[in-house]
Amino acid sequence: MAANWEHISSINSLGECYQYGIGTEINKTKAFELYKKATDKGDSHFSTYSFRYCYQYGIETGKNKNKAIKLYKKTAEKGYIASLNNLGKCYQYGIGTEMNKAEAFKLFENASQKGHLDSIYQLGFCYQHGIGTEKNKIRAFELYKKAANKGHINAINNLGHCYDYGTGTKINKIKAFESYTEAAEKGQINAMYNLGYCHQYGVGTEKNEIQASKLYEKAAEKGHIKSKYQLAHFYQQGIGVERDEVKAFEIYKETAKKGNVDSIYQLGECYFYGIGTEKDEVEAFTLYSKAAVKNHIDSIHDLGYCYQHGIGTLKNKTRAFGLYIEAAEEGHVTSMSNLAECYQYGIGTEKNDIKAFELYKELAEKGHLNSIYDLGYCYEHGIGTEKNEIKAFELYNEYENKLDNDL
């Protein structure tokens, strides 16, 4: 029996050599054949696990996730801990089976109790986000810390996030920076982005925009979409790099195609203002529309502006008014200001001086510069309120002082 097991193990090891190119050229077809042979000969835990891996990730098999989960179950029942973890992921994300987050949580918990490192991390993730269990941010922090201390790079990054935002622990920006640094140095791309953010804004370290640009670029090269977006912003504004609007436009275009909503909006801005490309108001309108459907608030406002002024589309002031309301309800300040103007002048709606006054007052109290002036105008002329020339004078004076300070 021992000799048979050793034979199976050697077949599996040979499969690994072909899969990863150890001492020979990579031949994934041959690797798959050997894993299958080892599995058929005796259900060696690791050969079945490797065979399953081929099915899940489509190594010379075409993806067959249903087959993968059957093999996970087979090895999990025999006590192979990594299969418990991977079976948990199948249930968590509905890979080859119906999604069952409670079952996923149980499997991660089972494997973590047996010391499986990734399961400790996954269990922390479940506690943080309430996957298959109630949220418990303190427990999530403890598990991330446990996995991080054992070198799990995703846990190290998430531990940094806990320190950064006070998830399950007190906010500690220096520890956040240190954790992001450690994870980034180990190649964790989300940590590279987070570390870039720290350098950009001086979180837990001194501000260093050049270092931020390098980190965003490094993560962008590995396909990190948010880093690509930040890099485009840096090129557009000349932050930490030489200004290059054409390059910014190209990166926005690339990431917009991948569905990044901020990039879709910024690409619309490029077409609207002619940044790195020729002005194209129709294309700008199209992109604002696309991002607005995804609830991008700036895009909802800009789409309203296009409808109000007939930019890239026919004028539709009623539609503009509706979009301003939608964005204003989400706290978009410029939309609130535009909405006040709509009420004051009857743009897309009936005139309502009282609502206009109330909006100007709300915005002025928040420090919105133009609204301070508009509120003064309302007091001077009795729009939506009683005339009060003393109050008008005070507001005009406040407006001028703030304007001078901004220059």
C-alpha positions as CSV (number, residue, x, y, z in Angstrom):
1,M,0.0,0.0,0.0
2,A,2.9,2.4,0.9
3,A,4.6,1.6,-2.4
4,N,1.4,2.3,-4.3
5,W,1.0,5.7,-2.5
6,E,4.6,6.6,-3.3
7,H,4.0,5.7,-6.9
8,I,0.9,8.0,-7.0
9,S,2.9,10.7,-5.3
10,S,5.6,10.5,-7.9
11,I,3.1,10.7,-10.7
12,N,1.6,13.8,-9.1
13,S,5.1,15.4,-8.6
14,L,5.8,14.8,-12.3
15,G,2.6,16.6,-13.1
16,E,3.8,19.5,-11.1
17,C,7.0,19.6,-13.0
18,Y,5.1,19.9,-16.3
19,Q,2.6,22.4,-14.9
20,Y,5.2,24.8,-13.6
21,G,8.1,24.0,-15.9
22,I,10.3,22.5,-13.1
23,G,13.3,20.9,-14.9
24,T,11.4,20.8,-18.2
25,E,9.3,22.9,-20.5
26,I,5.8,23.8,-19.3
27,N,3.3,21.3,-20.7
28,K,-0.1,21.8,-19.1
29,T,-1.7,19.0,-21.2
30,K,0.8,16.5,-19.9
31,A,0.3,17.9,-16.3
32,F,-3.5,17.4,-16.6
33,E,-3.0,13.8,-17.9
34,L,-0.7,13.0,-15.0
35,Y,-2.9,14.5,-12.3
36,K,-5.8,12.4,-13.7
37,K,-3.7,9.3,-13.8
38,A,-2.7,9.8,-10.1
39,T,-6.3,10.5,-9.1
40,D,-7.6,7.4,-10.9
41,K,-4.9,5.2,-9.3
42,G,-5.7,5.9,-5.7
43,D,-7.3,9.3,-4.8
44,S,-4.1,10.8,-3.4
45,H,-5.3,13.9,-1.7
46,F,-2.9,16.3,-3.5
47,S,-3.3,14.7,-6.9
48,T,-7.1,15.0,-6.7
49,Y,-6.6,18.6,-5.4
50,S,-4.3,19.4,-8.4
51,F,-6.7,17.7,-10.8
52,R,-9.5,19.9,-9.3
53,Y,-7.4,23.0,-9.8
54,C,-7.1,22.1,-13.5
55,Y,-10.9,22.0,-13.8
56,Q,-11.5,25.2,-11.9
57,Y,-8.9,27.3,-13.7
58,G,-9.3,25.7,-17.1
59,I,-5.8,24.2,-17.4
60,E,-6.1,22.3,-20.7
61,T,-9.6,21.2,-19.8
62,G,-11.8,24.1,-20.5
63,K,-13.4,25.5,-17.3
64,N,-15.6,22.9,-15.7
65,K,-16.5,24.3,-12.3
66,N,-19.1,21.6,-11.5
67,K,-16.4,19.0,-11.9
68,A,-14.1,21.1,-9.7
69,I,-16.5,21.3,-6.8
70,K,-17.1,17.5,-6.9
71,L,-13.3,17.0,-6.6
72,Y,-13.1,19.6,-3.8
73,K,-15.8,17.7,-1.9
74,K,-14.0,14.4,-2.5
75,T,-10.7,15.6,-1.0
76,A,-12.4,17.7,1.7
77,E,-14.2,14.5,2.9
78,K,-10.8,12.8,3.2
79,G,-9.5,15.7,5.4
80,Y,-7.5,17.7,2.9
81,I,-7.6,21.1,4.5
82,A,-6.9,23.2,1.4
83,S,-10.0,21.6,-0.2
84,L,-12.1,22.7,2.7
85,N,-10.9,26.3,2.1
86,N,-11.5,26.1,-1.7
87,L,-14.8,24.5,-1.2
88,G,-15.7,27.4,1.0
89,K,-14.8,29.8,-1.8
90,C,-17.1,27.9,-4.2
91,Y,-20.0,28.3,-1.8
92,Q,-19.1,31.9,-1.1
93,Y,-19.1,32.9,-4.8
94,G,-21.4,30.3,-6.3
95,I,-18.7,28.6,-8.3
96,G,-20.1,25.3,-9.7
97,T,-22.8,25.3,-7.1
98,E,-25.5,27.5,-5.6
99,M,-24.2,30.3,-3.4
100,N,-24.4,29.4,0.3
101,K,-22.6,31.9,2.5
102,A,-23.4,30.1,5.8
103,E,-21.8,26.9,4.5
104,A,-18.8,28.9,3.2
105,F,-18.4,30.4,6.7
106,K,-18.5,26.9,8.3
107,L,-15.9,25.5,6.0
108,F,-13.5,28.5,6.5
109,E,-14.0,28.1,10.3
110,N,-13.3,24.4,10.1
111,A,-10.2,24.8,8.0
112,S,-9.0,27.7,10.2
113,Q,-9.3,25.6,13.3
114,K,-6.9,23.1,11.6
115,G,-4.4,26.0,11.1
116,H,-5.0,26.6,7.4
117,L,-3.6,30.1,6.8
118,D,-5.8,31.3,4.0
119,S,-8.9,30.1,5.8
120,I,-7.9,32.3,8.8
121,Y,-7.8,35.2,6.5
122,Q,-11.1,34.2,4.8
123,L,-12.8,33.9,8.2
124,G,-11.7,37.4,9.1
125,F,-13.1,38.6,5.8
126,C,-16.4,36.9,6.6
127,Y,-16.6,38.6,10.0
128,Q,-15.7,42.0,8.6
129,H,-18.4,41.9,5.9
130,G,-21.0,39.7,7.6
131,I,-20.7,36.8,5.1
132,G,-22.5,33.8,6.5
133,T,-22.4,35.3,10.0
134,E,-23.1,38.5,11.9
135,K,-20.5,41.3,11.4
136,N,-17.8,41.3,14.1
137,K,-15.1,43.8,13.2
138,I,-13.1,43.1,16.4
139,R,-13.0,39.4,15.5
140,A,-12.1,40.3,11.9
141,F,-9.2,42.4,13.1
142,E,-8.0,39.6,15.4
143,L,-8.0,37.1,12.5
144,Y,-6.3,39.4,10.1
145,K,-3.6,40.0,12.7
146,K,-3.2,36.3,13.3
147,A,-2.9,35.6,9.5
148,A,-0.7,38.6,9.0
149,N,1.7,37.5,11.7
150,K,2.1,34.2,9.7
151,G,2.9,36.2,6.5
152,H,-0.4,36.1,4.6
153,I,-0.1,39.2,2.3
154,N,-3.8,39.8,1.9
155,A,-4.2,39.8,5.6
156,I,-1.3,42.2,6.0
157,N,-3.0,44.6,3.6
158,N,-6.4,44.2,5.3
159,L,-4.7,44.7,8.7
160,G,-3.4,48.0,7.4
161,H,-6.9,48.9,6.3
162,C,-8.2,48.1,9.8
163,Y,-5.6,50.5,11.3
164,D,-6.3,53.1,8.6
165,Y,-10.1,53.3,9.2
166,G,-10.4,52.0,12.8
167,T,-12.1,48.6,11.9
168,G,-12.1,46.5,15.0
169,T,-9.3,48.6,16.5
170,K,-8.2,52.2,17.2
171,I,-7.2,54.3,14.1
172,N,-3.4,54.2,13.8
173,K,-2.2,55.8,10.6
174,I,1.5,54.9,11.2
175,K,0.7,51.2,11.7
176,A,-1.5,51.4,8.6
177,F,1.3,52.8,6.6
178,E,3.7,50.1,8.0
179,S,1.3,47.3,7.1
180,Y,0.7,48.6,3.6
181,T,4.5,48.9,3.1
182,E,5.1,45.3,4.2
183,A,2.3,43.9,2.0
184,A,3.3,46.1,-1.0
185,E,6.9,44.9,-0.7
186,K,5.6,41.3,-0.9
187,G,3.8,42.1,-4.1
188,Q,0.2,42.7,-2.9
189,I,-1.2,45.1,-5.5
190,N,-4.0,46.5,-3.4
191,A,-1.4,47.4,-0.8
192,M,0.7,49.2,-3.5
193,Y,-2.4,51.3,-4.3
194,N,-3.0,52.0,-0.6
195,L,0.6,52.8,0.0
196,G,0.5,55.2,-3.0
197,Y,-2.5,56.9,-1.4
198,C,-0.6,57.3,1.9
199,H,2.3,58.9,0.1
200,Q,-0.1,61.1,-2.0
201,Y,-1.9,62.5,1.0
202,G,0.7,62.1,3.8
203,V,-1.1,59.3,5.7
204,G,1.2,57.9,8.3
205,T,4.2,59.3,6.5
206,E,5.3,62.5,4.9
207,K,3.6,63.6,1.7
208,N,5.6,62.4,-1.4
209,E,3.7,62.6,-4.7
210,I,6.7,61.3,-6.7
211,Q,6.7,58.1,-4.6
212,A,2.9,57.9,-4.9
213,S,3.1,58.1,-8.7
214,K,5.7,55.3,-8.8
215,L,3.5,53.0,-6.6
216,Y,0.4,53.7,-8.7
217,E,2.5,53.0,-11.9
218,K,3.8,49.7,-10.4
219,A,0.3,48.6,-9.4
220,A,-1.1,49.8,-12.8
221,E,1.4,47.6,-14.6
222,K,0.0,44.6,-12.8
223,G,-3.5,45.6,-14.0
224,H,-4.9,47.4,-10.9
225,I,-7.7,49.6,-12.3
226,K,-7.9,52.1,-9.5
227,S,-4.1,52.7,-9.7
228,K,-4.4,53.2,-13.4
229,Y,-7.2,55.8,-12.8
230,Q,-5.0,57.6,-10.2
231,L,-2.0,57.5,-12.6
232,A,-4.2,59.1,-15.3
233,H,-5.2,61.8,-12.8
234,F,-1.5,62.4,-12.0
235,Y,-0.6,62.8,-15.7
236,Q,-3.6,65.1,-16.3
237,Q,-2.7,67.4,-13.4
238,G,1.1,66.9,-13.4
239,I,1.2,65.5,-9.9
240,G,4.5,63.6,-9.2
241,V,5.1,63.3,-13.0
242,E,5.4,65.6,-15.9
243,R,2.0,66.7,-17.2
244,D,0.8,64.7,-20.2
245,E,-2.8,65.2,-21.0
246,V,-2.7,62.8,-24.0
247,K,-1.3,60.0,-21.8
248,A,-4.0,60.8,-19.2
249,F,-6.7,60.6,-21.9
250,E,-5.4,57.2,-23.2
251,I,-5.4,55.7,-19.7
252,Y,-8.9,57.0,-18.9
253,K,-10.0,55.4,-22.2
254,E,-8.4,52.1,-21.3
255,T,-9.9,51.9,-17.9
256,A,-13.3,53.2,-19.0
257,K,-13.5,50.2,-21.4
258,K,-13.0,48.0,-18.4
259,G,-16.1,49.6,-16.7
260,N,-14.4,51.9,-14.2
261,V,-17.1,54.5,-13.6
262,D,-14.8,57.3,-12.5
263,S,-12.8,56.8,-15.7
264,I,-16.0,56.9,-17.8
265,Y,-16.8,60.2,-16.2
266,Q,-13.3,61.6,-16.6
267,L,-13.2,60.5,-20.2
268,G,-16.4,62.5,-20.7
269,E,-14.7,65.5,-19.1
270,C,-11.8,65.0,-21.6
271,Y,-14.2,65.2,-24.5
272,F,-16.1,68.1,-23.0
273,Y,-13.1,70.3,-22.4
274,G,-10.7,68.9,-25.0
275,I,-8.2,67.4,-22.6
276,G,-5.7,65.2,-24.5
277,T,-8.1,64.9,-27.4
278,E,-10.4,67.1,-29.6
279,K,-13.6,68.4,-28.0
280,D,-16.6,66.2,-28.8
281,E,-19.7,67.3,-26.9
282,V,-21.8,64.4,-28.2
283,E,-19.3,61.9,-27.0
284,A,-19.1,63.7,-23.6
285,F,-22.9,63.6,-23.3
286,T,-22.8,59.8,-24.1
287,L,-20.2,59.1,-21.5
288,Y,-22.0,61.2,-18.8
289,S,-25.1,59.2,-19.6
290,K,-23.3,55.9,-19.2
291,A,-21.8,56.9,-15.9
292,A,-25.0,58.4,-14.6
293,V,-26.8,55.1,-15.1
294,K,-24.2,53.7,-12.7
295,N,-25.2,56.4,-10.1
296,H,-22.0,58.5,-10.5
297,I,-23.1,61.7,-8.9
298,D,-20.9,64.1,-10.8
299,S,-22.1,62.6,-14.0
300,I,-25.7,63.0,-13.0
301,H,-25.1,66.7,-12.4
302,D,-23.1,67.1,-15.7
303,L,-25.8,65.3,-17.6
304,G,-28.3,67.7,-16.2
305,Y,-26.1,70.6,-17.3
306,C,-26.0,69.2,-20.8
307,Y,-29.8,68.9,-21.0
308,Q,-30.2,72.5,-19.6
309,H,-27.9,74.1,-22.1
310,G,-28.3,71.7,-25.1
311,I,-24.7,70.4,-25.0
312,G,-24.4,67.2,-27.1
313,T,-28.1,66.8,-27.0
314,L,-31.3,68.7,-27.5
315,K,-32.3,71.1,-24.7
316,N,-34.6,69.5,-22.1
317,K,-34.9,71.8,-19.0
318,T,-37.5,69.5,-17.3
319,R,-35.0,66.6,-17.6
320,A,-32.2,68.9,-16.3
321,F,-34.3,69.9,-13.3
322,G,-35.0,66.2,-12.5
323,L,-31.3,65.3,-12.7
324,Y,-30.3,68.2,-10.5
325,I,-32.8,67.0,-7.9
326,E,-31.4,63.5,-8.1
327,A,-27.8,64.7,-7.5
328,A,-28.8,67.3,-4.9
329,E,-30.5,64.6,-2.8
330,E,-27.0,62.9,-2.6
331,G,-25.5,66.1,-1.4
332,H,-24.0,67.3,-4.6
333,V,-23.3,71.0,-3.9
334,T,-23.2,72.4,-7.4
335,S,-26.5,70.6,-8.2
336,M,-28.1,72.1,-5.1
337,S,-27.0,75.6,-6.4
338,N,-28.3,74.8,-9.9
339,L,-31.6,73.6,-8.4
340,A,-31.9,76.9,-6.5
341,E,-31.5,78.7,-9.8
342,C,-34.2,76.5,-11.4
343,Y,-36.6,77.4,-8.6
344,Q,-35.6,81.1,-8.7
345,Y,-36.0,81.5,-12.5
346,G,-38.5,78.7,-13.3
347,I,-36.1,76.5,-15.2
348,G,-37.7,73.2,-15.9
349,T,-40.2,73.8,-13.1
350,E,-42.5,76.4,-11.7
351,K,-40.9,79.4,-10.0
352,N,-40.6,79.0,-6.2
353,D,-38.7,81.8,-4.6
354,I,-39.1,80.3,-1.1
355,K,-37.4,77.0,-2.1
356,A,-34.7,79.0,-3.9
357,F,-34.0,81.1,-0.8
358,E,-33.9,78.0,1.4
359,L,-31.4,76.2,-0.8
360,Y,-29.2,79.3,-1.1
361,K,-29.3,79.6,2.7
362,E,-28.4,76.0,3.3
363,L,-25.5,76.2,0.9
364,A,-24.3,79.6,2.3
365,E,-24.2,78.0,5.7
366,K,-21.9,75.3,4.3
367,G,-19.6,78.0,2.9
368,H,-20.5,77.7,-0.8
369,L,-19.1,80.9,-2.2
370,N,-21.6,81.8,-4.9
371,S,-24.5,80.9,-2.7
372,I,-23.3,83.5,-0.1
373,Y,-23.7,86.1,-2.9
374,D,-27.0,84.7,-4.1
375,L,-28.4,84.7,-0.5
376,G,-27.4,88.4,-0.2
377,Y,-29.2,89.1,-3.5
378,C,-32.3,87.4,-2.1
379,Y,-32.2,89.6,1.1
380,E,-31.6,92.7,-1.0
381,H,-34.5,92.2,-3.3
382,G,-36.9,90.2,-1.0
383,I,-36.7,87.0,-3.0
384,G,-38.3,84.2,-0.9
385,T,-37.9,86.2,2.3
386,E,-38.4,89.7,3.6
387,K,-36.1,92.5,2.4
388,N,-33.1,93.0,4.7
389,E,-30.5,95.3,3.3
390,I,-28.3,95.1,6.4
391,K,-28.2,91.3,6.0
392,A,-27.6,91.7,2.3
393,F,-24.6,94.0,3.0
394,E,-23.1,91.5,5.5
395,L,-23.4,88.7,3.0
396,Y,-21.9,90.7,0.1
397,N,-19.1,91.7,2.4
398,E,-18.5,88.1,3.4
399,Y,-18.5,87.1,-0.2
400,E,-15.9,89.7,-1.2
401,N,-13.6,88.8,1.7
402,K,-13.7,85.1,0.9
403,L,-13.2,85.9,-2.8
404,D,-10.1,88.0,-1.9
405,N,-8.7,85.2,0.2
406,D,-9.2,82.6,-2.5
407,L,-7.2,84.8,-5.1
